[in-house]
């Protein structure tokens, strides 16, 4: 339980944040309530804070001076897995936005530095980007787990910088994959501009130091629309979406082909196949325990899993890993751009870099069509989703770069995704539970 903060202690806590090397209870690694309570109150209200399911216990791991700000690295030790957050803060005379203010001091306002141009422009420059023509920047409001900053050059938005809020040791896969695809000349991702890393204390490592990615920059694509919004509008109006689905299949095949040619691939040997089977069945057991309708279907689902584990699998490689309609952008001139290759933000980097099954991305998009159909509604929405699925799979299978699709393996991956969705919906949106349950029945049929 956090201790209530008086006005006096709130003031001194904020002063301590501005001057992190004060002695006594305000020492940067002291971990006292006075030292962190103000930061805790502000951090836990942010959309990117992932520990909302527990009472946070934040401590200041490190404070790093940077141009125009201090980069605070805050460790939350209270969750099932400790999480490290990047929180850049700046001292300004007048804040640009009230919601960016952490607290007020005698010297000004302590604010979120992602809205402070001196910090953001210097961060962009540290990535090797020429900032001579930068005339302004703004933070995108729709971001969830990270913070994205759009920069204007000569008044036009041209660059977008993603600041990772949760940090891990190792290069972020969003950087690895987007850089590789950009270097390969892929037209299906925004052009990569640069990235920046940092060190921080880590007593769990032999060297006592961890090294990881703070953020990266790429081309900003003006006029693009979120793929989910485009598909949902089409499903709601019962408009044909099959050509867009075909284009998505072609884009995904090209992305898989470029990643398979540029990064490590491995055979799906007995150990790898067995490990996937364990994951499938563990997830199914959780779903069966929490969702009675899944328990009623457990034998049929497990039979598909057993058969898929006996099939010949394609080579494992880097994939998107969390592909759905919200991870693609429709460009005004036609076609798609694939984004957000970060994977699950709280998973360790080494796990996110493990080669995986390319058909997993196919399964993710198939489930996304079903969700768009269900949310969009309409009497013939089921046919809308089926038409999209058929067009997408046919286009992927026939496109350059695609990986062979075994029907039984793909069915197992679709089922695993729907089983995961059933757990999520039962816990968070019970009214949506019929969507993954219908997906399970469709796959089993």
N, C-alpha and C positions, 0 to 999 in steps of 0.2 A: 504494500500500500504506500502511495506517495504521501509525503508530509505536506500539509498546506503551507503555502509560501506567503509571508507577509509582504507588504509593500516595500519595506526596507530590504528584506532578503532578496526580493525580486530585482530591486535596483542593483544590488551588489552582484547578484548572479549574472545579470546582463553586462555589468562592467567586467566581470571575470571573463565572459565570452569575448568581449572586445580586446581585453588584455590577458591572454591565456597564461601568461607566465608569472602572474601574481603569486606570492608565497601563501603558505597556510592553507585554509580550507578551499581556496580557489585554484590550487595547483591543478594543471591540466589533466593529470592522471589520478587525482585524489579520489574521484568517484563520489564526492559528497552530494547531498541533496542540493545545497546552495549552488554547487558547480554545474548541475545538469538539469535542474527542475524546469527552468524556463525553456531550455532547448527541448526537453521532453514534451512539454505541453504543446509547443509549436509543431515539432516533428510528427507527433502522433495524429495530428489533424490533417496531414498531407496525404494526398491520394496515393503517392508512391510508397508510403509506409506500409509494409506487409505484415506487421505484427498486431493487427487490430483484434485478433482473436484471443489475445492474452494481455495481462497487465505488463507493460514494457518495463525493462530495467536497463536504462541507457547509461553508458559511461563513455567518457571522452578518451578514445584510444590514442589519438594523435591530432595535432593542430599544425598545419603546414601553411606558412605565408606564401601567397601567390599575388601577382599584380592586382591591386584593387580589392583584395579580400583575404580571408583566411579560409582554408579548406579544413573543415572539421570532419574527422572520421569517428563516427559514433557506433559503438558496439552494443547491440541489444542481446543480453545474455539470457533473457527470460523465456524465449521460445524453445521449441523442441530442438531446433538447430540454431546456434548463435548467428546473427545477421549483422553485417557491417554496412553502414550507410555513409554515403558521401554527402556532406552538407556544407556547401560553400556559403560563407556569410560575409557581408560587407557593411561598413559603417558609413552612412550617408547623412547629409544635412536635412534633406527632404525626400521621403520615400515616393516612388512613382505609383505604388499601389498599396492600399491598406492591408490586403491579404498577404503581402510579402514581408510585413513587419514582424520581427520576432519580439522586440521590446524596444523601449526608448531609454536612452542614457543621457547624462549631462552633456555629452559630446554630440548627440544626434540620435539616429535610429539604426538599430542593427537589423539588416534585411537579408532576404534570400538573394544571394549574389547572382543567381541566374537572370535576374532582372536589372543587373547593374552593368552598363556597357563596358566600363573599364575592365571588368573581369571577363565578360563573355568574349570580347574582341581579342583580348590577350590569350584566352584559352584557344580560340580558333587559330591564332597565329602560331601557338605552340605546336599545332598539328601540321605545320608547314604550309598553311594556306596564306596566300597573299591577301592582306586585309586593307590594302591601300584604298580600295574603292568601296569599302563597307561604309554605309551611311546610316544604318540602324539595325535593331534586332527586336524580336518579340518572342515570348514563350507561348507555345501552343497549349491551349487549355484542355484538350481532350486526352492528353497523355495519362497513362495509368501508372506503370511501374517505373518509368524513367521521366526525364524532362527533356523536351525537344525545343530547340531555339532556332528560329528562322532569321537569317541575316539578309539584309538588302544591300545590293551593290548599285549605286547610282539610282536608288529609289525602287529597284525591282528585286523581288525575292529570288535568290539564286542558290543559297546554301542552307542546309539544315544540319544542325549539330545535335546529336543525341548524347546527353549526359547520363551515364549509368548511375543510378542512386544506390543500388546494392552492388557491392564490390566483392570480387573473389580473386584469389591467386590464379594467374594465368591469363592468356589473351582471351577476350570475350569472343565467342563464335560469331556474333554479329559482325565483328571486324574481320575475322579470318575469312568468312564465307563471302561477304560483300566485296572485300578486296580481291579475292581470287576470281570471282565472277567478273568484276570490273576489269581486272587485268586481262582476262580472257576475251574481253570485248563483248560480253553478253549484253544484248539489248533489253534484257528482262529485269535488270536491276538499275537503280540510279548510280551514276558514276561516283566512285569512291574518291574522297578528297584527302583524307588523312586521319590519324588517330593520335592519342596521347596516353601514356602510361604513368604510373607512380609507384613508389615503394611505401610500405608502412610496417610498423612493428608486428611481428607474429612469433610469439614464443613457442608455437607448435612446430616451427621449422628449424632445421639445423642451423641455418644462418641467422635465425632470429628476425628475418625480414621476409615479407611477401611482396610480390610484384604483379600488378594487374592493370587492366584497362579502365581508364576514367571516362572515355567517350570517344566518339569519332564523328566525322563530317562527310557529307555526300551532297550531290546535286539536289536542289529543291525542284520538284516538278510542279509547276503552276497548273491550276485547273484540274488536277486529278480528283477522282472521287473514290471513296472507300468502297471496295468490292461488295461488302455486306449491304451497304445502302443501295447500290445499284441493283443487286440481285433481289433484295427485299421489295423494292419498288416494282420490279418486273413481276415477281410472284404475286404481289398484291393486285396489280392491274391485269394479271394473267396474260402477260406479253411473252412472246417466244424469247428464250434466253439461250437457245442451243448453240448459236454461233459464238456467243461469248464463252460458253462452256468449252467449245472446241478450242478456241484461242487459249483458254486457260490450260487445257491439256497439252497443247503444243509448247506453251511457255514452260510448264513444269518439266516436260521431257528435256527441253534444252538446258534448263538449270541442272537437272540430274546428270545429263551428259557432261557438262562442263565441270561439275564437282567431281564426278568419277574420274575424269581425265587429269584433274589438277591436284587432288588430295588423296590420302591413303584409302585404299580399298582392301578388304580382307574376305576370305572365304567364310561362309556361314557353316562352320564346323559343328560337330556334335555338342561341344561345350556352349557355343554361342546360341545354338537352337534351343538347347535345354534351358539356358538362362531366360530366354524369351518366354518359353513355356511356363516357367516358374512365375514370372511376372504376370502373365495372363491369368493364371489360376489364383494367385494371391488377390488380384483385383476382383476376380469373380467371386471369391469367398467373401470379401468385404461387402460387395454389392448384394449378394444373397442374404447376408446377415442383416442388412439395412433396408432392403427393398423386397418385400414379399413376392412381387411379380417376377423379379429376377430369380428368386429361389425356385419358383415354379418351372423355370426354363433352364435351370442349371445343368441338367443332364444333357439336353440338346446342345447347349452352348459348348459344354466340355467335349462333346463328341466331335464338333467341328474343330476345336483346338487340337484334339488328339490326331485327327486326320491331317491337319495342316502341318503338324510337327513331323510328319513322315514324308512330306513332299520335298522335292529338290528346291532349295532356296537360291535366290540370286546373291551375288556378292554384296557384302555390306559396305556402305560408303557414307560420306557426310550427306545429310539431307536437310530439309528445313526443320522438320521435327515437330512443328506446331501449326501446320498449314490449315487455313480455313479462309473463308471469303473476307474476313476482316484483315487478313495479312497480304492482300493484293490490292493494287491501285489501278483503276481504269483511267487511262490517259485520254485527253480530248481527241487526239488524232486516231484513236483506236488501239486495241491491244492492252496488255497488262504489264505491270511491274510488280515483282515479288519483293517484299520487305520483311523486316523483323525476324532475322535468323538467330536471335539471341537464345531461343529455347526457354525453359523454365528459369526465371531469374534467381530462385533460391537454390537451384541444384548446383553442386560444385562444377567448376569448369571442366575438369577431366572427364566427368560423366557426360557432359553435353558434347564433348568432342569425340565420343566413341562412335565408330561407324555403325550405321543402322540400316534398316530395310527401306529402300526407296518406295515400295508400295504403301508404306505407312503414310506418306504424304498424300498418295492417291486416296486412301481410305479417309483421311481427314477432310479432304475436299468433298467427297461423297456425302459424308455426314453433314457438312455445312450446307449443301444443297437441300437436304431434308429439313434442316432448321429454318432456312429461308422460306421454304414452302410452308412449313407449319406456322411460322410467325406471320407470314404474308397473308395466309388464308386463301379463301376462294374455293368454289365447289370442285374445280378440277386441279387443285394445288398438288395433289398426289401425282397426277400425270405430269405436271410441270417439273417436279423433282425427278421423276423417272426419266423424262426426256433429257434433262440436264445431265444426269448420271451417265446415261448411255452415250451422249455426245462427247462428254469429257473423257470417258474411258477409251472410246474408239479413237479419238484424236490423239490421246497420249500414246496408246499402243502403236499407232502408225507413224509417230513423229520421230525425227532424228534425236538421239540421245536417250530415248526411253529405255526402261528396264523391263524385261519380260514379266508379264502379269500372270501368275498362276491364280486361277479363279478361286480355288479353295483357300489359299493363303490370304488373298485379298478379303475373302469373306470373314476369315478369322480376325484380321486386322480391323475390319469394320465393326465386328461384334465387340472386340476389345475396346474400341473407341466408344461405342454405345453403352457398354457396361460402365466405363468410367463416367460417362455423362449421366447415367442413372444415379450414381453415387452423388455427383455434384448437385443435380437437380433435387434429389430427395433432401439434401442438407440445406440447400439455399433457395430453391425456387420450386416448391412442390407442385405448383400449378403447371409447370413445364415438364413434369415427369413423363407424361404420355408421349412426348417427342422421342426420347431415346428408347422407350419401350416399344414404340411402333417401329423404330429402326431395327431393334433386335428381332422382332417378329418378321419383318421384311427380309432380313438376312437369312433367318432360319428357313423361310419359305422357299 
